[in-house]
């Protein structure tokens, strides 16, 4: 998120140079949900598993938890779009714009270990 904010600030500060242009931003590697969970487990010493769920079941589960229906639909689209379209391409736009590499997923996980751990702990407590 911090990298996205940096790009946004750069584009605003250099608006005339980037006006009417579109950029695809990505990290340096294209990972599946399962691969990201493996990295979170490895770096935080957690033991979580990724399970792909049926979209209809997910909709009713999240709606039943009180999430607004529109938000649930957006979450579904963001989750399943890569499944339908295939994996997105890795882009070098961030590096071209910022003259540096974006943060790696491993560095992101390490920087936010406390958040991952508290979220995992909370989820375990709610599931008990």
Secondary structure as UniProt FT lines:
FT   HELIX           2..13
FT   HELIX           15..18
FT   TURN            19..20
FT   HELIX           33..44
FT   HELIX           55..64
FT   TURN            65..66
FT   HELIX           69..85
FT   HELIX           93..98
FT   HELIX           105..111
FT   HELIX           113..127
//
